[in-house]
Amino acid sequence: MKESSRPPLDELVSLKQATVVYEGVTTAPGAAGGNSLIDAGLIGFGANTFRSFVIQINPAFPNLVDAAVATAFNNATGEITVDVNFKGGQVLAGIAYKVITPSPTSTTIVADLGVPAPDGIINILERDAIGNKTDTGITASTNTASIIRYLKGIMDTLLGYEGVTPLANKLTAARAGYLDSLPNTQHETEWVVGSTIEQVSSAAATNLTASSVTPTFPAGSTRVRAILIASIHAANQSANTHNVSLKVQGQKAAGGYTDLLDLTTQTSLGMVNLIGASDGISLAIDVTAKVDASAVQYDFRFVVDSDNANAVNYTQNFVLVLVYTI
C-alpha cells in the first residue's frame, strides 16, 4: 500500500511553531517598571537583535502570559527592552519567554520600514500611509504626506486646478522653447501673376502693361528673400529684323518704378535678330529689398526697346516667390 503523504509529526510541530524564533529563560530581574527582561544567554547575539519582534513571557501559563514588542537590545547584558510594561510588572529571573516574528502593524516595525506618518499624524495603519479620499493634493515634497496627497497634486497639475498651471500648458511652452532652439527650416510660397499680351509698333523704349500682386506673408514668418521670375516672349509680325533690349521694373505701393534688372547696356543681352520669328527669355531676379512687407501691392513690368518700328507681339508673365522661416 502506498504510504500517506502526511508529514511526520516533528515536521507538523515545526510548521506550527514556525513563528517562534527563540525560546529562553530569564537569568536576572529586568527593569523595575516591567518593560524589559534579561537573559545572559543572549549576550553576544549582536546589536539590535530581535528589534520589532514580539516578546512573549510565561507562554505556558494562561493567566500570566503577556507580550510586547522589542524596541532595543543590550548586547553586553542580554537585556531586551519592550515598548510597554508587562502586565505583571518587573520580569524576575527564571521566567520563560519566547521571541516571535514581528506584527505587521507594530509601531516599531512601521518606523523601521520608513513609512511616513501621513499628514503629520502618527498612525501605524498602512491605509493611512496610502491615504484617504479627504487628503488634499500637494506638489511639494515632504516626508509626512500620504501617497494620495501626491497623486492628487499630480492630477491638479495635469488639469490645472487650484491655480496650478496645467501640465499641457507647460508642455506647450516647453515645446515652443525647444522649437526655438532648433535651426529654422526654410519654406517658400509663390504668387503667380496673370499673363498679359500686347503689340508694340515703336522703335522707342516702351513700358508694357504692369502686372500687380499683393502677397500675404504666412503668420509668424520671417522673410529670408524674395525672388521674381520674369518671363517674356516676343513674336515678330513682319519680315524685318528686330533687336530688342530689355528692362524689368517694379514698384511698391505705387511709390514709383525702379529698375530691378537692366539688360539695355548690351543689345546682345536681350532678344536679337528677330526676323519673322519669335524668341523668349526667362529671368530670376532677387527683389528682397523691394518686397519687404506683407499685404502691400507690388507692380512689375517689362520695358522693351526695339531697333525697328514694325509690330512685335509681347507676352509677359511674373511669379513672385517668398522664401521664409517660421
VEXZA-60093 format. One record per residue (C-alpha): residue number from 0; x, z, y. Coordinates in pm, 1 decimal. Example, Ala and Ser with C-alpha at 12.3 -4.5 7.8 and 13.67 -1.06 7.14 Angstrom:
BEGIN
+-------+----------+----------+----------+
! vomar !       px !       pz !       py !
+-------+----------+----------+----------+
!     0 !   1230.0 !    780.0 !   -450.0 !
!     1 !   1367.0 !    714.0 !   -106.0 !
+-------+----------+----------+----------+
//
This chain:
BEGIN
+-------+----------+----------+----------+
! vomar !       px !       pz !       py !
+-------+----------+----------+----------+
!     0 !      0.0 !      0.0 !      0.0 !
!     1 !    123.9 !    -87.0 !    344.9 !
!     2 !    236.6 !    213.9 !    543.8 !
!     3 !     37.9 !    322.6 !    850.8 !
!     4 !    175.2 !    216.2 !   1190.2 !
!     5 !    110.8 !    565.1 !   1333.6 !
!     6 !    429.4 !    705.6 !   1494.7 !
!     7 !    596.1 !   1005.0 !   1328.7 !
!     8 !    490.8 !   1349.3 !   1451.3 !
!     9 !    808.0 !   1409.0 !   1650.1 !
!    10 !    751.7 !   1084.4 !   1840.5 !
!    11 !    396.2 !   1188.1 !   1927.0 !
!    12 !    526.0 !   1517.0 !   2061.6 !
!    13 !    786.6 !   1331.2 !   2261.9 !
!    14 !    523.4 !   1099.9 !   2410.6 !
!    15 !    300.6 !   1395.0 !   2504.4 !
!    16 !    583.7 !   1574.1 !   2679.4 !
!    17 !    731.2 !   1265.2 !   2846.4 !
!    18 !    680.6 !   1406.7 !   3196.9 !
!    19 !    885.0 !   1719.2 !   3125.7 !
!    20 !   1246.3 !   1650.2 !   3223.3 !
!    21 !   1390.4 !   2000.8 !   3181.2 !
!    22 !   1295.8 !   2345.9 !   3045.5 !
!    23 !   1472.7 !   2671.3 !   3107.9 !
!    24 !   1454.5 !   3048.4 !   3169.5 !
!    25 !   1545.4 !   3218.5 !   3497.0 !
!    26 !   1860.6 !   3431.0 !   3491.6 !
!    27 !   1817.5 !   3620.9 !   3822.4 !
!    28 !   1540.1 !   3702.5 !   4069.4 !
!    29 !   1458.4 !   3426.6 !   4319.8 !
!    30 !   1364.9 !   3465.7 !   4686.8 !
!    31 !   1159.8 !   3774.9 !   4768.1 !
!    32 !    874.8 !   3566.8 !   4907.0 !
!    33 !    836.8 !   3373.6 !   4582.1 !
!    34 !    944.2 !   3025.5 !   4695.5 !
!    35 !   1247.9 !   2986.7 !   4464.6 !
!    36 !   1382.8 !   3058.1 !   4117.0 !
!    37 !   1737.1 !   3093.4 !   3987.5 !
!    38 !   1884.5 !   2970.1 !   3659.7 !
!    39 !   2263.1 !   2996.4 !   3624.4 !
!    40 !   2238.0 !   2727.5 !   3359.0 !
!    41 !   2168.7 !   2473.9 !   3631.9 !
!    42 !   2497.2 !   2537.9 !   3814.2 !
!    43 !   2689.6 !   2215.0 !   3848.8 !
!    44 !   2389.0 !   1983.8 !   3798.5 !
!    45 !   2464.9 !   1827.1 !   4139.9 !
!    46 !   2327.7 !   1846.9 !   4492.7 !
!    47 !   1956.7 !   1765.4 !   4539.6 !
!    48 !   1886.0 !   1780.7 !   4165.9 !
!    49 !   1510.2 !   1797.0 !   4094.0 !
!    50 !   1421.9 !   1735.6 !   4460.2 !
!    51 !   1049.7 !   1638.6 !   4482.5 !
!    52 !    998.5 !   1731.6 !   4115.2 !
!    53 !    722.4 !   1975.8 !   4018.3 !
!    54 !    848.5 !   2318.1 !   3910.0 !
!    55 !    611.8 !   2498.0 !   3670.9 !
!    56 !    660.3 !   2865.3 !   3577.5 !
!    57 !    504.0 !   3063.3 !   3293.4 !
!    58 !    381.5 !   2745.1 !   3119.3 !
!    59 !    268.3 !   2943.3 !   2810.0 !
!    60 !     51.1 !   3195.5 !   2998.7 !
!    61 !   -273.9 !   3050.3 !   3135.5 !
!    62 !   -333.4 !   3341.0 !   3371.7 !
!    63 !     19.8 !   3333.7 !   3511.6 !
!    64 !    103.4 !   2961.2 !   3514.8 !
!    65 !    178.0 !   2815.3 !   3859.2 !
!    66 !    352.7 !   2511.8 !   4006.7 !
!    67 !    514.6 !   2398.0 !   4330.7 !
!    68 !    727.0 !   2105.1 !   4449.6 !
!    69 !   1104.2 !   2141.0 !   4467.4 !
!    70 !   1246.1 !   2086.4 !   4816.6 !
!    71 !   1609.7 !   2191.0 !   4770.9 !
!    72 !   1866.3 !   2281.5 !   4502.9 !
!    73 !   2174.8 !   2501.4 !   4536.3 !
!    74 !   2437.5 !   2350.6 !   4310.4 !
!    75 !   2657.1 !   2662.2 !   4330.7 !
!    76 !   2393.4 !   2917.1 !   4227.1 !
!    77 !   2138.1 !   2714.3 !   4031.9 !
!    78 !   1859.5 !   2812.6 !   4273.1 !
!    79 !   1561.7 !   2574.1 !   4314.4 !
!    80 !   1363.0 !   2616.9 !   4637.8 !
!    81 !    998.9 !   2502.6 !   4639.7 !
!    82 !    754.6 !   2406.8 !   4914.4 !
!    83 !    514.7 !   2705.0 !   4874.3 !
!    84 !    535.9 !   3057.2 !   4735.7 !
!    85 !    440.1 !   3101.5 !   4371.5 !
!    86 !    117.1 !   3298.6 !   4342.4 !
!    87 !    285.0 !   3587.3 !   4160.8 !
!    88 !    540.3 !   3640.5 !   4436.0 !
!    89 !    910.3 !   3674.2 !   4355.9 !
!    90 !   1015.2 !   3496.2 !   4034.2 !
!    91 !   1215.7 !   3752.1 !   3833.4 !
!    92 !   1478.7 !   3692.7 !   3565.6 !
!    93 !   1352.8 !   3591.3 !   3220.2 !
!    94 !   1068.3 !   3367.8 !   3341.4 !
!    95 !   1020.1 !   3041.3 !   3150.9 !
!    96 !    985.4 !   2727.7 !   3362.1 !
!    97 !    959.4 !   2353.4 !   3329.3 !
!    98 !   1069.7 !   2069.2 !   3558.6 !
!    99 !    809.1 !   1790.3 !   3563.9 !
!   100 !    825.7 !   1441.5 !   3716.7 !
!   101 !    702.5 !   1446.9 !   4078.6 !
!   102 !    348.5 !   1397.9 !   4200.6 !
!   103 !    296.0 !   1061.4 !   4375.8 !
!   104 !    110.4 !   1235.0 !   4662.2 !
!   105 !    371.1 !   1500.7 !   4720.8 !
!   106 !    455.7 !   1559.3 !   5087.7 !
!   107 !    823.6 !   1574.1 !   4999.1 !
!   108 !    832.9 !   1253.4 !   4798.5 !
!   109 !    642.2 !   1068.8 !   5069.5 !
!   110 !    907.1 !   1185.3 !   5316.6 !
!   111 !   1185.4 !   1087.2 !   5075.9 !
!   112 !   1043.0 !    736.1 !   5043.1 !
!   113 !   1040.8 !    697.7 !   5420.0 !
!   114 !    665.8 !    643.4 !   5452.1 !
!   115 !    579.7 !    684.7 !   5824.3 !
!   116 !    317.9 !    929.7 !   5939.9 !
!   117 !     53.8 !    688.8 !   6077.2 !
!   118 !    -18.8 !    723.3 !   6448.4 !
!   119 !    198.9 !   1035.2 !   6460.3 !
!   120 !    -39.2 !   1232.2 !   6236.7 !
!   121 !    131.8 !   1380.3 !   5931.7 !
!   122 !    -60.8 !   1269.1 !   5625.7 !
!   123 !     61.9 !   1231.2 !   5271.1 !
!   124 !   -203.3 !    982.6 !   5162.0 !
!   125 !    -99.2 !    623.6 !   5100.7 !
!   126 !   -423.3 !    491.2 !   5253.1 !
!   127 !   -327.0 !    642.0 !   5588.5 !
!   128 !     14.7 !    481.3 !   5580.4 !
!   129 !   -156.6 !    146.4 !   5522.2 !
!   130 !   -408.9 !    210.7 !   5798.5 !
!   131 !   -772.9 !    240.0 !   5893.7 !
!   132 !  -1018.9 !     -2.1 !   6049.4 !
!   133 !  -1021.9 !    206.7 !   6367.3 !
!   134 !   -646.1 !    170.7 !   6422.6 !
!   135 !   -562.4 !    -13.3 !   6747.1 !
!   136 !   -326.7 !   -310.8 !   6743.5 !
!   137 !     30.1 !   -277.7 !   6868.8 !
!   138 !    316.7 !   -521.4 !   6918.9 !
!   139 !    594.6 !   -272.7 !   6995.7 !
!   140 !    797.0 !   -144.2 !   6701.8 !
!   141 !    758.6 !    225.6 !   6613.8 !
!   142 !    830.2 !    436.2 !   6306.0 !
!   143 !    495.8 !    616.8 !   6307.6 !
!   144 !    243.4 !    330.6 !   6311.7 !
!   145 !     27.2 !    217.6 !   6023.9 !
!   146 !     50.5 !   -131.9 !   5877.2 !
!   147 !   -298.7 !   -212.8 !   6006.7 !
!   148 !   -184.9 !   -149.2 !   6365.3 !
!   149 !     91.7 !   -406.1 !   6327.0 !
!   150 !   -146.9 !   -658.5 !   6167.7 !
!   151 !   -396.2 !   -615.3 !   6449.2 !
!   152 !   -114.6 !   -657.6 !   6700.2 !
!   153 !    -18.8 !   -987.7 !   6537.8 !
!   154 !   -382.0 !  -1105.5 !   6543.4 !
!   155 !   -415.7 !  -1006.6 !   6908.7 !
!   156 !   -108.2 !  -1215.2 !   6990.2 !
!   157 !   -240.5 !  -1513.1 !   6795.4 !
!   158 !   -586.4 !  -1500.9 !   6951.4 !
!   159 !   -491.8 !  -1378.0 !   7297.0 !
!   160 !   -699.1 !  -1058.2 !   7304.6 !
!   161 !   -636.1 !   -757.0 !   7529.2 !
!   162 !   -435.3 !   -951.0 !   7784.2 !
!   163 !   -176.6 !  -1069.6 !   7532.1 !
!   164 !    -57.8 !  -1428.0 !   7579.3 !
!   165 !   -189.2 !  -1632.1 !   7283.7 !
!   166 !     80.3 !  -1744.3 !   7045.2 !
!   167 !    -48.5 !  -2101.6 !   7078.1 !
!   168 !     39.0 !  -2091.5 !   7449.4 !
!   169 !    381.7 !  -1951.0 !   7371.7 !
!   170 !    441.2 !  -2226.9 !   7117.2 !
!   171 !    329.6 !  -2489.5 !   7368.3 !
!   172 !    571.7 !  -2351.5 !   7625.6 !
!   173 !    849.4 !  -2334.7 !   7366.9 !
!   174 !    778.1 !  -2692.4 !   7261.2 !
!   175 !    789.9 !  -2807.8 !   7622.8 !
!   176 !   1122.8 !  -2631.0 !   7671.5 !
!   177 !   1256.8 !  -2787.9 !   7352.8 !
!   178 !   1146.7 !  -3136.7 !   7456.5 !
!   179 !   1302.3 !  -3085.8 !   7798.7 !
!   180 !   1633.7 !  -3015.7 !   7628.7 !
!   181 !   1623.1 !  -3342.9 !   7433.9 !
!   182 !   1771.9 !  -3664.7 !   7572.1 !
!   183 !   1491.6 !  -3865.3 !   7734.6 !
!   184 !   1382.6 !  -4172.3 !   7540.9 !
!   185 !   1320.7 !  -4481.8 !   7748.3 !
!   186 !    990.0 !  -4667.9 !   7733.8 !
!   187 !    856.3 !  -4972.3 !   7910.2 !
!   188 !    528.2 !  -5117.8 !   8022.8 !
!   189 !    452.3 !  -5463.0 !   8161.3 !
!   190 !    209.6 !  -5622.6 !   8405.9 !
!   191 !    150.8 !  -5998.0 !   8376.7 !
!   192 !     55.7 !  -6179.2 !   8695.3 !
!   193 !   -165.9 !  -6486.6 !   8653.3 !
!   194 !    -10.1 !  -6832.2 !   8685.7 !
!   195 !    -58.1 !  -7046.7 !   8995.8 !
!   196 !    -28.8 !  -7425.9 !   9013.4 !
!   197 !     15.3 !  -7622.7 !   9335.6 !
!   198 !    155.5 !  -7952.0 !   9460.9 !
!   199 !    421.1 !  -7980.0 !   9728.1 !
!   200 !    499.7 !  -8304.3 !   9911.0 !
!   201 !    768.4 !  -8196.0 !  10152.3 !
!   202 !   1141.0 !  -8213.3 !  10188.9 !
!   203 !   1141.6 !  -7875.4 !  10368.7 !
!   204 !   1155.9 !  -7524.8 !  10223.2 !
!   205 !    801.8 !  -7431.0 !  10116.2 !
!   206 !    657.7 !  -7093.0 !  10021.9 !
!   207 !    448.8 !  -7121.0 !   9708.5 !
!   208 !    132.9 !  -6914.7 !   9675.4 !
!   209 !    218.1 !  -6548.9 !   9625.0 !
!   210 !    114.7 !  -6354.0 !   9316.5 !
!   211 !     18.7 !  -5985.4 !   9350.7 !
!   212 !     37.9 !  -5684.7 !   9117.4 !
!   213 !    -44.2 !  -5314.3 !   9167.1 !
!   214 !    138.2 !  -5123.3 !   8892.5 !
!   215 !     35.0 !  -4770.2 !   8798.4 !
!   216 !    322.7 !  -4572.7 !   8653.7 !
!   217 !    242.4 !  -4351.8 !   8347.6 !
!   218 !    164.1 !  -3991.1 !   8441.8 !
!   219 !    471.3 !  -3768.6 !   8432.1 !
!   220 !    711.1 !  -4062.4 !   8402.9 !
!   221 !   1043.1 !  -4109.7 !   8577.3 !
!   222 !   1127.2 !  -4464.4 !   8683.5 !
!   223 !   1456.4 !  -4592.8 !   8543.8 !
!   224 !   1442.8 !  -4956.5 !   8654.8 !
!   225 !   1201.8 !  -5240.2 !   8736.5 !
!   226 !   1261.6 !  -5596.7 !   8622.7 !
!   227 !   1079.7 !  -5906.9 !   8745.4 !
!   228 !   1056.8 !  -6201.2 !   8505.5 !
!   229 !   1000.0 !  -6504.1 !   8728.6 !
!   230 !    928.0 !  -6847.4 !   8572.8 !
!   231 !    869.6 !  -7181.9 !   8740.9 !
!   232 !    802.6 !  -7531.7 !   8609.1 !
!   233 !    835.0 !  -7847.0 !   8821.0 !
!   234 !    669.5 !  -8177.9 !   8724.8 !
!   235 !    781.2 !  -8480.7 !   8928.5 !
!   236 !    489.1 !  -8701.0 !   9028.2 !
!   237 !    693.5 !  -9012.2 !   9119.0 !
!   238 !    990.3 !  -9218.0 !   9007.1 !
!   239 !   1203.5 !  -9079.3 !   9286.1 !
!   240 !   1481.3 !  -8829.3 !   9227.8 !
!   241 !   1425.3 !  -8467.2 !   9329.9 !
!   242 !   1689.1 !  -8195.3 !   9355.3 !
!   243 !   1507.1 !  -7864.3 !   9403.9 !
!   244 !   1673.4 !  -7541.3 !   9518.3 !
!   245 !   1500.1 !  -7203.3 !   9475.1 !
!   246 !   1445.8 !  -6854.0 !   9612.5 !
!   247 !   1244.1 !  -6565.0 !   9471.8 !
!   248 !   1099.0 !  -6329.3 !   9732.5 !
!   249 !    899.0 !  -6009.1 !   9722.0 !
!   250 !    729.7 !  -5758.5 !   9948.1 !
!   251 !    588.6 !  -5407.3 !   9912.3 !
!   252 !    254.8 !  -5310.2 !  10068.7 !
!   253 !    255.5 !  -5617.8 !  10296.6 !
!   254 !    575.7 !  -5493.1 !  10457.3 !
!   255 !    736.4 !  -5838.9 !  10479.3 !
!   256 !    913.6 !  -6060.9 !  10231.0 !
!   257 !   1280.2 !  -6026.0 !  10143.9 !
!   258 !   1494.1 !  -6233.5 !   9910.7 !
!   259 !   1513.2 !  -6097.4 !   9557.9 !
!   260 !   1722.2 !  -6392.1 !   9434.1 !
!   261 !   1867.9 !  -6683.5 !   9632.5 !
!   262 !   1970.7 !  -6998.9 !   9445.5 !
!   263 !   1985.7 !  -7222.3 !   9754.5 !
!   264 !   2355.9 !  -7178.7 !   9814.3 !
!   265 !   2428.5 !  -7438.2 !   9547.2 !
!   266 !   2188.6 !  -7717.9 !   9464.0 !
!   267 !   2302.2 !  -7716.1 !   9104.1 !
!   268 !   2164.7 !  -7363.8 !   9063.1 !
!   269 !   1807.7 !  -7491.8 !   9095.4 !
!   270 !   1644.5 !  -7787.8 !   8923.6 !
!   271 !   1834.3 !  -8113.5 !   8972.6 !
!   272 !   1783.8 !  -8484.2 !   8909.0 !
!   273 !   1409.2 !  -8470.5 !   8851.7 !
!   274 !   1349.0 !  -8840.2 !   8802.3 !
!   275 !    988.8 !  -8893.1 !   8699.0 !
!   276 !   1023.8 !  -8597.7 !   8462.9 !
!   277 !    989.8 !  -8217.9 !   8460.4 !
!   278 !   1212.4 !  -7913.0 !   8442.9 !
!   279 !   1172.7 !  -7536.3 !   8438.1 !
!   280 !   1366.7 !  -7218.3 !   8483.6 !
!   281 !   1306.3 !  -6851.0 !   8393.6 !
!   282 !   1484.5 !  -6566.0 !   8569.7 !
!   283 !   1518.9 !  -6191.2 !   8510.6 !
!   284 !   1567.5 !  -6007.0 !   8840.9 !
!   285 !   1636.1 !  -5635.4 !   8893.3 !
!   286 !   1378.5 !  -5521.1 !   9150.4 !
!   287 !   1424.9 !  -5144.7 !   9108.3 !
!   288 !   1497.8 !  -5098.9 !   9477.9 !
!   289 !   1177.6 !  -5282.7 !   9570.4 !
!   290 !    933.9 !  -5147.9 !   9310.3 !
!   291 !    975.7 !  -4776.3 !   9371.5 !
!   292 !    620.7 !  -4639.6 !   9399.3 !
!   293 !    311.0 !  -4630.4 !   9181.6 !
!   294 !    -31.3 !  -4768.9 !   9278.8 !
!   295 !    114.1 !  -4986.7 !   9555.7 !
!   296 !     61.1 !  -5364.2 !   9583.8 !
!   297 !    367.1 !  -5582.5 !   9537.8 !
!   298 !    368.2 !  -5958.8 !   9614.2 !
!   299 !    608.6 !  -6212.4 !   9463.1 !
!   300 !    659.2 !  -6582.8 !   9530.7 !
!   301 !    894.1 !  -6876.0 !   9485.1 !
!   302 !   1034.9 !  -7069.7 !   9779.3 !
!   303 !   1114.2 !  -7431.7 !   9683.5 !
!   304 !   1323.0 !  -7676.7 !   9880.5 !
!   305 !   1339.8 !  -8039.5 !   9761.9 !
!   306 !   1558.5 !  -8317.5 !   9899.3 !
!   307 !   1270.5 !  -8560.5 !   9854.1 !
!   308 !    926.6 !  -8559.4 !  10015.3 !
!   309 !    741.6 !  -8711.3 !   9721.9 !
!   310 !    495.2 !  -8494.3 !   9529.0 !
!   311 !    603.9 !  -8232.8 !   9278.3 !
!   312 !    363.5 !  -8004.2 !   9091.3 !
!   313 !    486.7 !  -7644.6 !   9057.5 !
!   314 !    361.1 !  -7383.1 !   8808.4 !
!   315 !    483.5 !  -7028.6 !   8868.2 !
!   316 !    436.1 !  -6709.9 !   8667.4 !
!   317 !    556.1 !  -6348.8 !   8706.8 !
!   318 !    584.1 !  -6049.9 !   8472.3 !
!   319 !    676.7 !  -5706.1 !   8611.1 !
!   320 !    847.9 !  -5473.0 !   8362.5 !
!   321 !    882.3 !  -5099.7 !   8426.7 !
!   322 !   1140.3 !  -4901.4 !   8226.9 !
!   323 !   1077.8 !  -4525.1 !   8241.0 !
!   324 !   1132.0 !  -4190.7 !   8070.0 !
!   325 !    868.9 !  -3927.4 !   8007.7 !
+-------+----------+----------+----------+
//
